[in-house]
Amino acid sequence: MRTAPDRRAFLRTGGLAALALGAQGAPALGATAGMTGRDTTGAVSGPRPADWRALADGLAGKVIRPGDASYDSARRLFNPTFDAVRPAGVAYCANPSDVAECVGFARRLNVPLAVRSGGHSYAGWSTGTGLVLDVSRMSKVSHAAGRARVGAGAKLIDVYDRLAASGVSIPAGTCATVGVSGLALGGGIGVVSRKYGLTCDVMESVQLVTADGQLLTCDANRNADLYWASRGGGGGNLGVAVSFEFRTHPAREVTVFFLHWPWSKAVRALRAWQAWGPSAPDALWSGMHLSRDGGTDVQVVGLYLGGRADCERLLDRLADAAGSPSSSYVRQTSYRQAMLTMAGCGSLSVAQCHLGGSLPGQTRGGRLSRDTFTAKSHMAYRPLSEAGAGALVAQVARPGNHTVLLDALGGAVARVRPDATAFPHRTALYSVQYYAHRAGAATWARTAHAAMRPHFGDHAYVNYTDPELGGWRTAYYGANATRLAQIKAARDPGRLFRLPQGI
Ligand SMILES: Cc1cc2nc3c(=O)[nH]c(=O)nc-3n(C[C@H](O)[C@H](O)[C@H](O)COP(=O)(O)OP(=O)(O)OC[C@H]3O[C@@H](n4cnc5c(N)ncnc54)[C@H](O)[C@@H]3O)c2cc1C
C-alpha cells in the first residue's frame, strides 16, 4: 500500500531545472518580431509611452510594464523555458470592455497580441514581445439550474472547489493551475470524460471578444460557427473568451486508485490496460504512466464514479490480464478531495493548491511551483500490437527523466461525431503524451515520438501544442481543418490573432 499518491508530482519530477531555450523548437509568437509593426502602406507604427498610459488609464484592470515591481512575475508562464520573453506590457483585464480596449489597442497600433488564461501553453504562445492580455481577473464561478458560468481566467482547482459547494462539477483536466480557457477551447480531457465528455462537450455557450472588438455570445443559435470552432479549435485563434457556460454533472462520492507494476511487467500491463481502460464502463476513467525518472515505474491511475467495492471489481479485471499489481491504493472520497488528489494537492488546502504570489490567479500561500518540461503527443486510434507495446516500453527505458502518459478516451467522448465540434479525435482510444524534464528532454521526446509514429500514426492533441510537429493542421484537426480555416478567414481576415500554428 502506498500513501500520498500524487499525479501532479509525477509530472513535476523535473523541478525547475532549466532547459536550453533553443531546444524547444520554434520561438513564441512575437519573440522574434519587433514591438512595432508595419501598416499596409509600409509605415512603421507602434505605441508610444503615451499610448501605453492611455491604455492603462482606460482599463478597470491594470497594465504592468517593464520597470514595474511585479513585471518579472507578471510576464512568466507556467513553463520557465519561456522566461526570456519580455512583453512590452501585461494587461490584467477586469471585464469584457477591458478586453475590447486591449484588442483595439493591438489592432490600431500593430502590437503583437498574446492571450493568456492559465499560462500553460506548451509552446509558450500565451506570451510574446507585444501585449499579453491576461484574463485571470475574470475568474468568477457560479452555478444555477444545471449550468455553471465560469470566467475565462478561472483556474481548474477553483472551478472544482466552487462548484463542489453546490454538489456539482464539470469534466475538466487534472492540473490545478491550468486555465479553463486554454483547456476548453482545445478540448479538455479529464478524469470524468468517459462519463460526461470533454470540457468542450459540455460548453453551452462562450462569450468572445472578436478581432473587431465586439463581444459576441456564441452558442448553437448565435454565432454558431464560432461556437463550433471554440469546441476544440484551440485557444488564441478566433478571439478572446471572457466567459463560458457549461452543463454541470452531480459530484458525489468517488473512488480514486493508483496501481503499480514492476518494470519487467510493463509490456503485459500496457497491453492489458489498453484493452481495459478505453472500453471500461463509462463511470471508470484511467490513465497509464510509464516512466523513467530515477527508477522505472508502471502506474495506472484513475477515478471511478461510485463506491470502492464496485471499483475494486473492475480493477480485478485489469489484474486478471496484467497480473497482480505490486502495490495499490484505492480510496473512496468526496469529489472535491478526489480532484485535489488528482492535482497532486491531496494534503494541501485549495488556497495552497495554487502558484504562490499576489498576482491574479496566484495565492499568497500557494505551494505549487512552475515546471520546466518539453512534450509531444499522439492520439492512439488503434491498440498497440505486441511489437508496438515493446517499442514504447523500450523508448521509456532509454536514459533520461521522462514519462509517457496514456489517458483513456472512449465512452461519452466517442459518442460525439468527429465533425460535431472542432475536436476531431472521437474514435481515438487514448491520448499519448511524451513528457520530459532536464538535460536531453527535447532529444528524448523527439526520438520517442518518431519511433512511435509507425504505431500511432500522425494524430496529435492541439492542447499538447508541439511547435515542431510536421503536418500539424491535419494532426490536430483532421477533416475539421478546412472548416476552421474558413471560419478564421471570415471572422479574423486581418489575422489579429496570429499563432505560428494558426488555424
Ligand atoms: C501540468 C499540465 C497538466 C495538464 N493536464 C491536462 C489535462 O488533464 N487535460 C487536458 O486536456 N490538458 C491538460 N494540459 C494541457 C492544457 O489543456 C493546455 O496546456 C492548455 O492550453 C492550457 O490552458 P491555459 O489557459 O492554462 O494556458 P494559456 O497558455 O494561457 O493558453 C493556452 C492557449 O490558449 C490561448 N488562450 C488562453 N486564454 C484564452 C482566452 N481567454 N481566449 C482565447 N484564447 C485563449 C492562449 O493564447 C494559448 O494559445 C495540461 C498541461 C500541463 C502543463
The ligand as an SDF file (V2000), in Angstrom:
LIG
                    3D

 53 58  0  0  0  0  0  0  0  0999 V2000
    0.9240   20.1720  -15.9690 C   0  0  0  0  0  0  0  0  0  0  0  0
   -0.1090   20.1680  -17.0600 C   0  0  0  0  0  0  0  0  0  0  0  0
   -1.2110   19.3180  -16.9490 C   0  0  0  0  0  0  0  0  0  0  0  0
   -2.1860   19.2900  -17.9590 C   0  0  0  0  0  0  0  0  0  0  0  0
   -3.2620   18.4580  -17.8350 N   0  0  0  0  0  0  0  0  0  0  0  0
   -4.1940   18.4270  -18.8100 C   0  0  0  0  0  0  0  0  0  0  0  0
   -5.3340   17.5800  -18.7040 C   0  0  0  0  0  0  0  0  0  0  0  0
   -5.5260   16.8870  -17.6990 O   0  0  0  0  0  0  0  0  0  0  0  0
   -6.2210   17.5670  -19.7370 N   0  0  0  0  0  0  0  0  0  0  0  0
   -6.0550   18.3200  -20.8520 C   0  0  0  0  0  0  0  0  0  0  0  0
   -6.8850   18.2530  -21.7480 O   0  0  0  0  0  0  0  0  0  0  0  0
   -4.9940   19.1510  -20.9710 N   0  0  0  0  0  0  0  0  0  0  0  0
   -4.0730   19.2110  -19.9890 C   0  0  0  0  0  0  0  0  0  0  0  0
   -2.9930   20.0420  -20.1230 N   0  0  0  0  0  0  0  0  0  0  0  0
   -2.8440   20.8350  -21.3420 C   0  0  0  0  0  0  0  0  0  0  0  0
   -3.6590   22.1170  -21.2560 C   0  0  0  0  0  0  0  0  0  0  0  0
   -5.0020   21.8300  -21.5750 O   0  0  0  0  0  0  0  0  0  0  0  0
   -3.1240   23.1530  -22.2670 C   0  0  0  0  0  0  0  0  0  0  0  0
   -1.7870   23.4420  -21.9700 O   0  0  0  0  0  0  0  0  0  0  0  0
   -3.9860   24.4170  -22.2370 C   0  0  0  0  0  0  0  0  0  0  0  0
   -3.8210   25.0940  -23.4480 O   0  0  0  0  0  0  0  0  0  0  0  0
   -3.6150   25.3130  -21.0920 C   0  0  0  0  0  0  0  0  0  0  0  0
   -4.5050   26.3840  -20.9730 O   0  0  0  0  0  0  0  0  0  0  0  0
   -4.0750   27.6770  -20.1260 P   0  0  0  0  0  0  0  0  0  0  0  0
   -5.2130   28.6020  -20.1910 O   0  0  0  0  0  0  0  0  0  0  0  0
   -3.5460   27.2410  -18.8310 O   0  0  0  0  0  0  0  0  0  0  0  0
   -2.8240   28.1740  -20.9520 O   0  0  0  0  0  0  0  0  0  0  0  0
   -2.5070   29.5160  -21.7540 P   0  0  0  0  0  0  0  0  0  0  0  0
   -1.0520   29.3870  -22.0640 O   0  0  0  0  0  0  0  0  0  0  0  0
   -2.9600   30.7070  -21.0230 O   0  0  0  0  0  0  0  0  0  0  0  0
   -3.3540   29.3640  -23.0670 O   0  0  0  0  0  0  0  0  0  0  0  0
   -3.2140   28.2920  -23.9820 C   0  0  0  0  0  0  0  0  0  0  0  0
   -3.6240   28.7930  -25.3740 C   0  0  0  0  0  0  0  0  0  0  0  0
   -4.9530   29.3020  -25.3220 O   0  0  0  0  0  0  0  0  0  0  0  0
   -4.9770   30.6980  -25.6190 C   0  0  0  0  0  0  0  0  0  0  0  0
   -5.8860   31.3700  -24.6700 N   0  0  0  0  0  0  0  0  0  0  0  0
   -5.7320   31.4820  -23.3270 C   0  0  0  0  0  0  0  0  0  0  0  0
   -6.7620   32.1510  -22.8090 N   0  0  0  0  0  0  0  0  0  0  0  0
   -7.5870   32.4590  -23.8170 C   0  0  0  0  0  0  0  0  0  0  0  0
   -8.8220   33.1460  -23.8960 C   0  0  0  0  0  0  0  0  0  0  0  0
   -9.4140   33.6700  -22.8020 N   0  0  0  0  0  0  0  0  0  0  0  0
   -9.4040   33.2920  -25.1020 N   0  0  0  0  0  0  0  0  0  0  0  0
   -8.8170   32.7810  -26.2220 C   0  0  0  0  0  0  0  0  0  0  0  0
   -7.6490   32.1400  -26.2100 N   0  0  0  0  0  0  0  0  0  0  0  0
   -7.0380   31.9640  -25.0100 C   0  0  0  0  0  0  0  0  0  0  0  0
   -3.5520   31.1760  -25.4840 C   0  0  0  0  0  0  0  0  0  0  0  0
   -3.3020   32.2910  -26.3150 O   0  0  0  0  0  0  0  0  0  0  0  0
   -2.7440   29.9410  -25.8550 C   0  0  0  0  0  0  0  0  0  0  0  0
   -2.5950   29.8590  -27.2520 O   0  0  0  0  0  0  0  0  0  0  0  0
   -2.0300   20.1080  -19.1120 C   0  0  0  0  0  0  0  0  0  0  0  0
   -0.9450   20.9690  -19.1880 C   0  0  0  0  0  0  0  0  0  0  0  0
    0.0210   20.9950  -18.1880 C   0  0  0  0  0  0  0  0  0  0  0  0
    1.1950   21.9270  -18.3230 C   0  0  0  0  0  0  0  0  0  0  0  0
  1  2  1  0
  2  3  1  0
  2 52  2  0
  3  4  2  0
  4  5  1  0
  4 50  1  0
  5  6  2  0
  6  7  1  0
  6 13  1  0
  7  8  2  0
  7  9  1  0
  9 10  1  0
 10 11  2  0
 10 12  1  0
 12 13  2  0
 13 14  1  0
 14 15  1  0
 14 50  1  0
 15 16  1  0
 16 17  1  0
 16 18  1  0
 18 19  1  0
 18 20  1  0
 20 21  1  0
 20 22  1  0
 22 23  1  0
 23 24  1  0
 24 25  2  0
 24 26  1  0
 24 27  1  0
 27 28  1  0
 28 29  2  0
 28 30  1  0
 28 31  1  0
 31 32  1  0
 32 33  1  0
 33 34  1  0
 33 48  1  0
 34 35  1  0
 35 36  1  0
 35 46  1  0
 36 37  1  0
 36 45  1  0
 37 38  2  0
 38 39  1  0
 39 40  1  0
 39 45  2  0
 40 41  1  0
 40 42  2  0
 42 43  1  0
 43 44  2  0
 44 45  1  0
 46 47  1  0
 46 48  1  0
 48 49  1  0
 50 51  2  0
 51 52  1  0
 52 53  1  0
M  END
$$$$
